[in-house]
């Protein structure tokens, strides 16, 4: 039995009640977080570019474009909505797979569900299946796709979104396997944006989600794809990963061990690989400032960083102090550490184009230095350690065993709702939407929630 076949059989049979109640709650929390991030990104430049692009292909009444009054086809809607979720880099991340799990999956479940008049339970179940698949695929080769220069979210998201589409479209097992095989040929997502600060990374989930929908329709209409798209000689793991894969991990304990319950919800709108160091910095600076240390007295900020993280958020060292764009700053650990110390917080507005050019932050970022730690766990699950040294020789240390928002250090329910509401322009309607998303499995038709999301930007 191939991995695609085993995953397809499991996903098509999955029912909402098969998920333990704790896992059900986690899945709904991730849906809430994903929608909140989409609402917060509705006015970004990339959202505007995506909306104008989608508009070229004409109108359709199939699905909502979130934060707007416009409607379009399902493939166009999932492309647009997925980009919204990921635009701020504030969306959830599975540490083991280093995948943004919700961005390429939730929009497929909701848009297709809307067009098919599906219930909330059908939508959230399909979404849960997609979450589990994208996490397991990524975790089978930790940092392997990134090491090859590819974005794991798009690589794995194409196949996960195809499974969601196939489940909601009620495709057969063979059609679903074909859809997964077809979707694999859309896998990719170049990381070259790291060297330029361009917006391509924000687009990757849109490509993945759209690919999954198109692949499912192709399969439904008779097209075929390789059943060995995952483990085959030219499948995604051997062709697109730079590291060996643990194939058994992809299907081991399906339905018993839930990787989707191990996804981190971000407290900072920046690259996940920075978060544990940011938490350690906060701890160190809290100690230093309590002792009367002023920012002007900081001589050096030293951090121990996972080698895989360092390649993305610390290197090239000289360029990280002066981000080229707002999105570039989200992948600069020196800049983010400096901004956190100076501002006392790291929020969406921290990464405004005017904010990233502040001389005070750049000056402090130049005092950041790092040492690569020993590679023991996946980069996004590694501990963090920071030491702040003052001009008069004092030192203050901060450590974080794991980043906030992760499976062993979860954000509280109140914190999750607060993050959601901070991205809503209207608090009253935001509260109503949050309540509906947290009871999505009880909603008779997902279209009622889609309408609320669509109007959230107004």
C-alpha angles and dihedrals in degrees: 000000000000122000092247092055093048093048092046094051091050096045097047091051096045116119127190092245090057088073116083111246092250091054091047089055092049092051091051091048090054090050089052092049093048094052091047091054090049091052091049092052098048094104098044123118092246091053089053091049092048093048092051091048094050089048091062090070095059134243131304132172096223102101145003127257101220118243092016139078090236126110128198144161120305095251091050093044095051090047092053098040094047091053089051093055093052100035096096095039085234094118128111125282133201104221098207094050097029088222129140093233104189103043098071096033114041096055090055092052094047100041095045090042090053093051092046095045090240124173123249090251092055091049097047091046092053089046090052090053091051092048091053094049097047091049094048094047093050095043092053089074108024110214088345097125092044090050087058090050097257132122109245090206092067095036094055098025094068092061095041092050090049089056091051092050093046092050094050092043089051094233120175121257092258092049090049092051089050090050090053091048092051092046091055090068088063092054116118136083116181119231094211088113086080088073097047110026091235124155101248094107090060089058098051097085089050091055091048097049094045090048091054093053093046091047092052092051091047090052091047088054095051106272117138136215134190113280087211094057091128106041103016126118089263097025124123096272099052096035102039107028124078093202136060116269130225099225095183090059091065094069104015111124095000107182092014105058112046115204089179088070089061097064119121122229109213123239090187127053092228140090111307090229089069098051103086091049090049090052090049089048091052090053093048094046092047088058093044097047091046086059091054099260115157124211090244088061094059110113100173141001112205124190138180108222132186108254093237090051092047092059090059107032104025106033134111083036100199094051096049093070093063111039115206096214139010090260091049089058090059087065096047113093094185092053094043093049091050093048092049092053095045098042099031089228142051111219138150094278090052087077098051113133091249093048096056092058095059111131094213092059094045091049092052092044088060088063091060119103132170143200123205113244128214115283105240105135135018112296096247091051096048123115122250132226129185133176123193114203121195131214090252093055103260120135133203123193132205129185135184121191091202136352122273115262094036127123094271095038105036127179111250121252089252091052091050093052091044091054089049095049093047087065095049120090092208115046096196095054089040091058091049091050092047090052091051093048092051089054096037092130089065096051113110096212126016090217089080090061092041090058091052092049092047092055094043092094093057 
